[in-house]
């Protein structure tokens, strides 16, 4: 399976990527791509560019979820 993992680099005391990568340990042998939600890249463009069968995972806290939801508005 293919997973797109969106993470907030500031979450978990600045360890957002480190904790996001722990998903690989939990979920095993799959394909993982990581996307920093604060990188300045349009989340709409990133999500719309993913193959339809890609599973999306968001890591972080409630602030990360709020930011993510408010940034996407034109996702198929």
Secondary structure in CASP SS format (residue, H / E / C, confidence):
PFRMAT SS
TARGET T0000
AUTHOR 0000-0000-0000
METHOD secondary structure of the structure
MODEL  1
X C 1.00
X E 1.00
X E 1.00
X E 1.00
X E 1.00
X E 1.00
X E 1.00
X C 1.00
X C 1.00
X C 1.00
X H 1.00
X H 1.00
X H 1.00
X H 1.00
X C 1.00
X H 1.00
X H 1.00
X H 1.00
X H 1.00
X H 1.00
X H 1.00
X H 1.00
X H 1.00
X H 1.00
X H 1.00
X H 1.00
X H 1.00
X C 1.00
X C 1.00
X C 1.00
X E 1.00
X E 1.00
X E 1.00
X E 1.00
X E 1.00
X E 1.00
X C 1.00
X C 1.00
X C 1.00
X C 1.00
X C 1.00
X C 1.00
X H 1.00
X H 1.00
X H 1.00
X H 1.00
X H 1.00
X H 1.00
X H 1.00
X C 1.00
X C 1.00
X C 1.00
X C 1.00
X C 1.00
X E 1.00
X E 1.00
X E 1.00
X E 1.00
X E 1.00
X C 1.00
X C 1.00
X H 1.00
X H 1.00
X H 1.00
X H 1.00
X H 1.00
X H 1.00
X H 1.00
X H 1.00
X H 1.00
X H 1.00
X C 1.00
X C 1.00
X C 1.00
X C 1.00
X C 1.00
END
